[in-house]
Each structure stands twice: as C-alpha cells, then as structure tokens.
Amino acid sequence: MKLYIAKTSPYARKVLALIHEKGASVDVVTLDPWIDPADLQAAIPSGKVPALVTDEGWCLGESWAIADYLDATLPGRRLLPADGPARWRGLRLSALAQGLLDAAFSAVIEGRRPAGERSPAWVARQKAAIARTLPVLETALDDLTAEGFGLGGLSVACALDYLDFRHGDLDWRAGCPALATWFAGVIDRPSLRATDPR
Ligand SMILES: N[C@@H](CCC(=O)N[C@@H](CS)C(=O)NCC(=O)O)C(=O)O
C-alpha cells in the first residue's frame, strides 16, 4: 500500500492523522502535486493528493474515501462505525468539515493566482461558506463529543486548524465559543501534533 501526500495538504493530514489514531502505518510518498509529478498522475487521474495505491494495485482518491477505506482495512480502533446512526453522524460531521476545508482551501488557492487573475468575488463566496458552516458546527457539539474523536471530529479539527494556519485573520473562535473549547481539548492529541504542517 502506498499513500501519496503533500506536506502541507490539509486533506492528506486527515488521512495521516487517522492512520496515527489507529496506531497503524502505511508507506508514504511525499511530493508536490502542483508540479505535475508523473508517478502521481499515472496513479490517479485527478493528480491530487491524498491518493492511495492499495495492495491490490488499484488507486483511490478523495480524503474522505481513503479515510473510510483505511479505517475499515487497517488494524486499530474504528473511527467511523461500519453502519447505523453513529456512522451517519460521523459522515455528517466529516462532510461539514470537508465543506469548510474546501471553502478555506479554495480561497487560499485563489489568492495564489497571478494578480490580474484573482477574483475577490470568488474569495468572498468561499468566506461566506465558511461563515455559514461555523455556526452549524457550533451546534453540533453533542455529536462531536459523543463520537469520541472519530473521523468526524478528526476532520473538523483538521479543518479548524487549517483556518488557524491559513486564515489567521478570521478569528473563528469569536462566534463559536463551544467549538473553540472543544478544539482546544483535541488539538494537542499526538495524531494532530504529529501531522501539524507548520
Ligand atoms: N476533494 C479532495 C481534495 C484534494 C486536493 O484538492 N488536494 C490538493 C492538495 S491540498 C491537490 O492535490 N491539488 C493539486 C491540483 O489541484 O492539481 C480530497 O478530499 O482529497
């Protein structure tokens, strides 16, 4: 099994933190997807990380799908139950976190375009999505706590830490005191410290 990652990819971080939480290990290849590495593009047509080549030789993309696959196939505690209401709660949190991360990441990438190609309207649209998602997470504290730091909580923590890393001016804690307290209680977990991109 081979996992392609980039050092600062928040999507790859989710997968790495999940592997760490399970106490498992996977062969990792670190590269920069933005310089079009031939081996990555041969493995996965999107050319994005994370990407997993399984022992059977097929390739899986998308952080949430890779996390689900590794959770089910690696030894260690399950972070997303195989079925039932707890799975749907975990998936809901994971999807909320993915939406938050997509918006935050897209705004960052837009800011890296050449000056004349940047769209302030696009960045504003992503920031509006962030602003809509945070209060929803603030009201999801019961689910986050009940989950016991499963894939949902792990994904939310990685997305919030990405806000701190790349959107430090956002002050997301101001409107989300309960979420901020929850985050402060999980961010020092070894899995998150070991995968901190800074
Ligand atoms: N939806 C994907 C997003 C993955 C993604 O956008 N990865 C970025 C790095 S953080 C990438 O590889 N970008 C290269 C490109 O877009 O060409 C996931 O959840 O894994």
The ligand as an SDF file (V2000), in Angstrom:
LIG
                    3D

 20 19  0  0  0  0  0  0  0  0999 V2000
  -11.5140   16.5930   -2.5390 N   0  0  0  0  0  0  0  0  0  0  0  0
  -10.1300   16.2130   -2.4280 C   0  0  0  0  0  0  0  0  0  0  0  0
   -9.2430   17.4710   -2.4880 C   0  0  0  0  0  0  0  0  0  0  0  0
   -7.7730   17.1300   -2.6630 C   0  0  0  0  0  0  0  0  0  0  0  0
   -6.9660   18.3530   -3.0940 C   0  0  0  0  0  0  0  0  0  0  0  0
   -7.5040   19.3690   -3.5760 O   0  0  0  0  0  0  0  0  0  0  0  0
   -5.6430   18.2570   -2.9370 N   0  0  0  0  0  0  0  0  0  0  0  0
   -4.7600   19.3260   -3.3630 C   0  0  0  0  0  0  0  0  0  0  0  0
   -3.6210   19.4950   -2.3610 C   0  0  0  0  0  0  0  0  0  0  0  0
   -4.1790   20.0660   -0.8110 S   0  0  0  0  0  0  0  0  0  0  0  0
   -4.1160   18.9520   -4.6750 C   0  0  0  0  0  0  0  0  0  0  0  0
   -3.5750   17.8690   -4.7890 O   0  0  0  0  0  0  0  0  0  0  0  0
   -4.1660   19.8470   -5.6740 N   0  0  0  0  0  0  0  0  0  0  0  0
   -3.4810   19.6720   -6.9140 C   0  0  0  0  0  0  0  0  0  0  0  0
   -4.3410   20.0970   -8.0860 C   0  0  0  0  0  0  0  0  0  0  0  0
   -5.4750   20.5630   -7.8970 O   0  0  0  0  0  0  0  0  0  0  0  0
   -3.8530   19.9400   -9.2110 O   0  0  0  0  0  0  0  0  0  0  0  0
   -9.9010   15.3890   -1.1590 C   0  0  0  0  0  0  0  0  0  0  0  0
  -10.7230   15.4610   -0.2400 O   0  0  0  0  0  0  0  0  0  0  0  0
   -8.9130   14.6310   -1.0860 O   0  0  0  0  0  0  0  0  0  0  0  0
  1  2  1  0
  2  3  1  0
  2 18  1  0
  3  4  1  0
  4  5  1  0
  5  6  2  0
  5  7  1  0
  7  8  1  0
  8  9  1  0
  8 11  1  0
  9 10  1  0
 11 12  2  0
 11 13  1  0
 13 14  1  0
 14 15  1  0
 15 16  2  0
 15 17  1  0
 18 19  2  0
 18 20  1  0
M  END
$$$$
